Amino acid sequence: MPTTRATSPRERSAVRSLLRLWPYVRPVRARLFTAAFVAVVASCVGLVIPLVLKWLVDGPVAGRDPAGVWLGALFLLVLGLGEAVLFGLRRWLVARPLAGVEAAMRADLYGHLQRLPVAFHDRWASGQLLSRGTTDLMLLRMFLAFPLTFLLVNGVTILVGVIIMLVQDLTLGLVVLGPAVPVIVSCAIFEKRYAEVARRAQDQVGDLTTVVEEGVLGIRVIKGFGRHRSQARAFRELARTLRGTELRKARLLAAILSVIVTLPEVAVGAALVLGAVQVADGTLSAGTLVAFLSTALALRWPVDSIGFLLAMSQEAATATERYFEVMDAEPETSTPTVSTVKDPTDPKTPTAAPSPLKDPTAPRTPTAAPSTPKDTTDLGLRFHAVGFRYPDAPAGAPPVLDRVDLHIRPGESMALVGATGSGKTTLTALIPRLHEVTSGRITLDGADIAAMSREELRAKVAVAFEEPTLFSASVGENVLMGAPDEAGAAELNRALAVAQAEFAHALPEGTDTQVGEQGLSLSGGQRQRLALARAVVGRPDFLVLDDPLSALDVHTEAAVEAALREVLAGTTALIVAHRPSTVLLADRVALLSGGRITAVGTHHELLRDNAEYAHLMSGTELEAAR
């Protein structure tokens, strides 16, 4: 399963990636800066302890002053308690605001996913999106809470500690600083290698999440075909791959930690031996050596932590990249857009407008939407030389739809018939702008849908899709998704009656019954009837039904058709149909073939005069005749 990667290693900059978090961090910057300042003070308080030890050894201990020793012990206790309190205060300062940052980023991600076009969701695996909203955001919260602060705090601590050591004894200070260059070089190499492996691991987590999600949603298919072993093998392979990547990360981290820990320890050991010799020679006081070594040991954790702080920072940087790969995707605009290509057959349109269908590589030049008054001949739903090609289609592939011309008059219902794969569902998806037309235009009562906001358009058009999707909510909530916010029980009951879905009242809690994930607690026919009720509950001006009765039995289908005729009488409808019983709901029929509308007429006219239509209907006609 392919993963998504937008940034090549050469283009990648961890700092640049992490700076993109600033808009989310800015509202809580005061508390974060305060927390960082408190942590710096706490660390500096810890560095005062070696100076107290120096005074204690060279003063009260050397002078055999018990009262001074107790005073020094009191100073050490106060400093230790102060350091602990300050670090506790830092934790309190960052906990609540960073939880808010994570919540805001997660809400923005979810909201953005709702605004992204269908084409985006067609390309992306759901597990990749899910991992970005869970694992990646958790990594970012952890980075903001710990590494971000302590990279600064530890840097300041190391700088102050080194200055203290150099002041105590220049020679010993230079000995301890000896490993600095190889440690810095090792960290630079580690950072580059770890970044690539961290990105690979996070992408693999997304792939694994996709497999788990598909396995849960498709459990009936897996069990029905006895494929649980093959699915388990596929999962184990991905899990084994992820395990190998995580082990690679562990090896890299172990390598850098071995360098960071070993070299400074060797330097401290050398400083201890040299310092002991100087004390024995009388050129260095015992208190100074104690203070020096205590400072070096106080710097041990800030130095040792560099490895995993860098690792966490790299993981946060890749998590930020993955997050903004989604956030940078262009959403559907809520404001009206302009038609990109005009209908060359429209007398109001300049004839010089090129068609991208003739040249797939030709650039599309935006032009203004027509501002002329509505033509009464355009009332209803009309396709004007509409063409469509999927964005990821090969350059030389033929378009799915090519110069489709079709007019559904106000109050008329039109059945759309065609062979499997002819583009019927694609054509219906263009009406609510789930996909954008490649050329031509679609008008509702003479108004170009590209000149409408999506909110306005989707308030006029209701859709019942071929696959009836229900959400983990009550029956009533699922149906009323298709109605204005003020809709209530009356509209709900009417829609259920039209869709012959009164079974909802007999459920354990009536229309308040939770249908469960994907509505799988209901039968296919029940889900389809609820989806149909959702489409008609808002009394839309235009209705698009994609084979709405395919999962119904003969008797239920007849009852739904009878109720649906009343709805169709008051709306303009396009109905994708495969069976004569559904076709007969419509006033006229359009045949889609080769990406074009090749015939329009009544069912009986096309059955008599069009061989392709007769062939499409022949199997179901024979079944109906038996």
N, C-alpha and C positions, 0 to 999 in steps of 0.2 A: 504494500500500500504506500503510495507516495506521500511524502511529507512536504510541508510548505516552507520554503526558505526564500526570503526576499533580499537578504543582505549577504554578500560574499565576504569571506574573511578579510580581504584587503580593504574593503570599504568600511569595515566594522570599527567603531570606536565606542568603548564601554562608557567613557565619560559623556560623549555626545548622546548616547542612548539614554543614560540615566538622567541627563538634564531635561529630557522630555517629561519627566515626572513633576517638574517645577509647578505647572499650573495646579496640580492636585495638592502639592505640598504647601503652596503659598498661603492658603487660608490658615494653616496651623504653624506657620514658620516661627511665630513668636515663642510658642511652647517648645518647638524643636531646638531653636537657638538657645533658649533658656536651659533646656535639658543638656545640651552640649556644653554650655558654660559651667553648669553644675558638675558635670562629669570631669571636665578639665580641672576644676577646683579640687574635686575629690582626689584625682590622681596626683595633683601637686601636693595636697595634704599628705598623701602617702610618701612623697619624696622628702618631706620634712622629717619623717621618722628616723632616717639614717643620720641626719644632723643632730637630732636629740641623742641618738646612740653615741655619736662622737663625743658630745659634751659629757654624757654619762660615763663613758670609759675613761676619757682623759681627765675628767673632773672628780666626781664623787667616788668612782671605783678606785682610781689611782690614789686619791687622797684619803681613802678609807673613811668616807663620810656616809653613814647609813641614812641619815635624813635626806641627803642629796639623792641617794639611790631611790628612796621612796618618792621623792618629788619627780625624778625622771620617769619612774614607772607611772605616776599619775599623768604626766604629760603624754606618754605613749598611749595610755588608755583613752585619754580624751581625743587624741588624734585618730586612733583606730575607730572609736565610736563615731567621730565626725565623718570619717571617710565612709563608713557603712551607711550612715543616715543620708549623706549626699547622694550616694549611688541609689539608695532606695527612692529618694526624691526624683532622681532622673527617670527611673522606671515609671513612677506615677505620672510624671509629666507627659510621657510619650504614649502611654497605653491607650487612653481614650481617643486622642486625635488621630492616631495611626489606624485604629479600627474604623474611624470615620473616613479616612482616606481610602482604605480598602473597599469600604461599602460604596463610596462615591464612584470609584473606578469600576466596580462590578455593575453598578446601576447604569453607568454610561455605556459600558460594553453591551449590556443587554438591550438598552434602548437603541443603540447603534445597529445591533443585529436586526432589530425589527424594521429599521429604515433601509437596510441594504436590499438591493434588488434580488429577485429570485435567481438570476444568473449567478450571483455570488454564492448563494447557498447550494446551487447545483454543483459548484466546483469544490467546495470545502467539505471535508468530512466532519460530521457533527462532534466526534470525539476531540478533534483538534480545537474546535471552538470551545467545547466544554472544559478542556484542560487549561485554556487561556483564562477562563473565568474562575477557575478554582485554584489549581496548583500554582500557576504563574503569579496570580495575585497574592497568594500566601507567601511566596518567595519575596515579592516586592515589599510586603508589610514587614517581614523579618529583616530585610535589608535596611529599611527606613528606621526600624526600631534599634538595630544593633550595629551592623557594619558601618552604616553611614556616620553614626556618631563616633564610634570607636576608631575608625580610620583617622579622624581628626584628633580625638582624645589621645590615642596611642602615639600619634605623630608628635603632638605637643609634649607628651610625657617623655618620649625618647629624647627629644631635643633638650628639654630642661634637665633630664637626668644626665645626659652627656656633658652638658655645661657644668653641672655640679661635680661630676667625676673629674673633668679637666681642671677645675679649680682646686679640687682636693689634691690631685697629683697629675701633672701633665704626662709624665712617662707612662704611668699605669692607664691613663685615659686613652693614649694613643694605642696601647696594646689591645685594649678592649675594642677600639674602633677598627682594628685591622680587618675583621671579616666583613665590614660594611660593603665594600665593592663587590666581592663574589656573591653576597646575599642579594644585592640589588640586581645584578645580572641574572641570577637564577630566578628571581621573581618576575623579571621581564619575559624570560623564556617560558616560565610556567603560565603566566597570564595568557599568552598567545595560544598555547596548546590547550589549556583548560577551557578557554572560551569556545573553541570548536567542539570539544567533546561535550560540554554542557549543553550547547545548542542541540546536538544530536540526541542527547538523552531526553531533553524536553519534548522534542518532536516525536520521539519513540513513545513517550508517555501518552501523547495525543493519539497515536496509532493504537496503542493498547486500550485506551479509553473507548475508542470507536468500536473495537472488537467486542468489548464488554457490553456496550450499549446495544449494538446490533444483536448480540447473543440474547440479551434480556428481551428486547422487543420482538425478536423472531423466534422465541422459545417454542412456539407451537409448530412452526415449520421444522425446526431442528429436531424436536421430538417426533413429529409426524413422519419424517423421513429417516429417523434413526441416525442422525448425523452428529450426535453429541460427541463421539470420539474424534471425528475429523475436526470439529470446532475446537475441541480441547487441544488437539495437536497444533492447530493454527495459533491458539492462544499461547501455548507453551513455547512455540518458536519465537513469537514476538517477545514474550517474557524473558526468554533466554538471551535474545539480542539485547534487550534493555539491561539485563544483568551484566552482560559483557561490557556494555558502555559504562555502567556504573562502576564496575571494577576498574576500568581504564581511568575513570575519574579518581578512584581511590588510590591507584598507583601513582598518578601525578601528584595528588595531594601528599601522599606519603613521601615522595621524592623531595618535594619542596620543604616539607616539615623536617626531614632529616638534615637538609642543608641549614635551615634556619635555626634548628635547635643545636646541632653539633658544633658548627663553627663558633657561635657566641659562647657556648659552654667551654670549648677549648681555650678561647681568649680569656674568659674569666678565670679558668684554672691557671693559665700562664700569669695573669695579673696577681693571683693569690700567691703563687710561688715567688714572683719578683717582689711583691709587697712584703712577704714574710722575711725575705732576705734584707730588705731595706729596714724593716723594724729591728731585726737582729743587729744590723750595722748602726742603728741609732739615727739613721737619716729620715725615718718616717715614724710618726707616733702610732701606737696601737689603735687609738681612737680613730685616727684618719683612715687606717686600713679597714677597720670595722665599718666606718661610714662609707668608704668607697665600695667595699664588697656588698654592703646592704643596699646601696643604690643600684649596683649592677644586678643584684638579685631582684630588686623591685622592678627593674626593666625587663626581667626575664619574660613575664607574661605578655607585655606589650610587643616584644620582639617575636615570641613564639606564636602569637595570634595572627601575625601578618599573613601566614599561609592560608588559614581558613577564612580570614576576613576577605582576602583577595578572591578566594573561591566563591564565597557567598556573593561578593560584588559582581563577579562574572556571571553567575547564575541569575542574579537580578537584572543584569544588563541584557542577557538573552531573553529573560521573561518580559522585559520592557519592549524589546524588539518584536517579540511575538504578539504582545498586546496591541502595539501600534500598527502591526501589519493588518490587523482587522480594523482598527479605528481609522486608518488612513484610506480604507476602501471607500470609494465614492458612493454616498447614499442616494436613495431616491430623493429628488427635490420635492419639498412640500409646496413650493410656489409654482405657478404655471410656467411651462417651458415653451419653446417655439418649435414649430415643425422643421425638421432638418431637410426634408425633401418634399417638394410640391407635386401635386397630381398633374402630369403633363397633359391630361385630357380635359382638365378643368379650364374653361375659357377665361376664368379670372386669374389663372396662374401663368406666369411667363413660360414660354415654351423652351427657353434656353436652359431650364433647370436640369442638371444631369441626374441620372439614376445610378446609385451605387451597385445595383444588381448587374448592370452591364460591365462595370469594372470594379471588382471587389477591392482593389488597392487604391481606388480614387478617394481622395480626402472628402469628407462631408462638410460642406460650408453652411453654417446656420443661416437661416433667413427668417424674416419676421412672419408671424402668423397672420393670416388674412384678417383684415378689419372691416370687410364689406358686410352689409346686412345679410341676415340669414335668408336663404332661398327656400321657399316652401317645398320645393321638390327634394330638399335635403332633410326634411323632417323625418324622425325615426332614427334608426341605426344604419349608417352607410359606410362602406369600405370603398375608398377611392384609390385604385391602383396600388393596393397595399402589398409590400414585399417584406420578407423577413428572412434573416440569416442569423444563426446563433453566433455569438461573438467568438467562440473558440472553434468554429468550423474551419476546415482547411480552405485556403484561398481559392482553390479551383473547384470546390464543391458547389453543386447547384443550390440555389436558395430553397428553403423549406416552402415559402410562399412567394409567388411571383405574379405581381400585378393582379391581385384579387379585387374584383369589382362586385359589390353586392349591396343591395338596398333592401332593408327591412322596414316597411312602412309603419307609421305610428299605430299601435294597437295590434300589429300583425305578429304572428308567431311563425318563425322560419326553422325548419329542420335542416341540419347540416349532416350530410351523409358522405361517406368516402371509405376507401379501403383502409385497413390498418396501416398506420404510419404515413397517412396522406397529409397530416398536419392539422387535423380538426381541433385537437386540444390546444395546439399552439395558436391557432387562429382565435379561439375563445380567450386565451390568456392575454391577447393584445388589447382586448376591450377594457379591462380594468387596469391596464398598463403594468401587468406583472412582467411583461417584456415590452420593450419599445420597438415600434416599427422601424424597419431599416429604410423603407421608402414608402411614399404615398402618405395617406392620412386616414383617420377614422373620425367620423363626426356623429354627435348625438344631437338630434334636432338642429342640425346645421352648425353646431359649435365643435370646433376641432378639440378632441380630448387632450391634445398636447398643450392647449392653451388653458386648460383647467388645472387647478390644484388637485392633487391626488385625493385629498379629503372630499372635495366637491364631487369629483368623478365617482369615487367609491360610495358616496351617498346616493348617487343616481343608479348605480349598477350593482346588482347582487349576483353572486356566483354560487352554484352548487357543483363541486368538483367531482370527478369520477371516483376518486378515492375519498370516502367520507372520513375526515379527521375530526375526532372529538378530543377534548382536553380533560385533564383531571379536575373536573368541576361537576356541579350538579347538571341534571338534564336541562333545567330552566336556564341556567347561566350559559350553557352551550348554545341553546336555541336563540336566546336574546342577544347573543353577540352580533347578530345580523340586524338588530333594531336600534333605533335611537335610544339614548340613555333613559328617557322618560317612559319608555315602553313598560307595560306591566302585565298582569295576569291575563287581561282580555286579549291582548295581542298574542301572548304565548299560547293560549288555548285555541285561538283561531288558526295559528300556524300549525299546531299539532293536528288539528282537525283536517286541514288541507292536505297535510302529508300522511294522513292516516296513521298518525303516531300516538293515538290515545293510549297505547300500551303504557306510556310514561306515567299515567295516573294510577296504574295498577302496580307500579314498582313499590318496594317497601316504604319509601318515604315520598312517594309521588314524584312530582317534578323537582323536589329537593334531593332526590337520590343522587349520590356521587357515582359517576359512571366508570371511574378508574382510568388509569393511563391508557391513552389511545382508544378509550371506549371499548376495550376488548371484552368487558363483561357483558356486552350486548352482542346480538347476532349481526351479521353483515347487513341484512335487510333493515333491522332496527336502526343501525348507525346511518344507513343511507336515508331513511325517512327523517331522522333528526336533522341531517345535513340539509335535506330539502326544506324542512320547516324553518331552518336558520336562513335559508335564501329568501323565503317568501314573507317572513315575519315583518320586515320593514316596509312592505308594500312598495317595492322599488319601481322606478319608471322603466328600467331596462333589466331584463332577467336573462342570465346565461346559465344554461343547464347542460352539464357535460355527462350525457348518458345517465340521467338521474334515477332510472328505474331498473338498472341491470341486475340488482341483487334481490329483487322482489319476486315472490311467487305470483302465479297467474291471477289469483283472486285479489290479492292485495294490490297488484299492479292495476287492475281494472278499477278498484275503488279509488286509488291515488289519481289515476287519469281523470276520473269523473270530477273529483274535487279540483284537480289542477286546471281543468278547462275553464273554471270560473275565474281562477287567478289570471290565466293567460288572456282572458277576454279584456282585462283592464291594464295590460302592460305590453311592452314590445319585447319579444323574446327570441333568443337564438338557442336552439336545442340540438345538441349533438345526439344523433340517434343511430342505432344499429338494427332495431327491430321495427317491423311495420306498425306494431301497436303504438310505439313511441312516435313514429313518423306521422301517424294519423292525428296526433295532438296538434300538429302544426297546420297553418293555412297553406303554406307552400313549402317546397323542398329545394335545397341547393345541393348540387353534386360537386364535391371537391376532388379534383383529380390532377395529378402532375403539378401540384402547387397552385392551381387555378380553379376558379369556378367555371365548370364546363357546361352546366345546364341548370336551369331554374324552372320550376313548374309545380303542379300539384303531384301528389303521389301517383295517382292513376295516369296522369299525362306522361310522367317520366317512365313509369312502368311500361307504358305502351310504346313510347317513342325513343327511349334511350337504352341501348343494349347493356352498357356498363352498369347503369342503375338496376336494370332488371336482373343482371347477374349478381349484384350485391344483395338484392332482396330475395333471390331465388331460394336460398337455403331456408330462410325464415318463413318465406311464403309457403313452401312445402310443409314446414312444420305446422303452420297455422291451418293448412287445408286438411291435415290428418285428423 
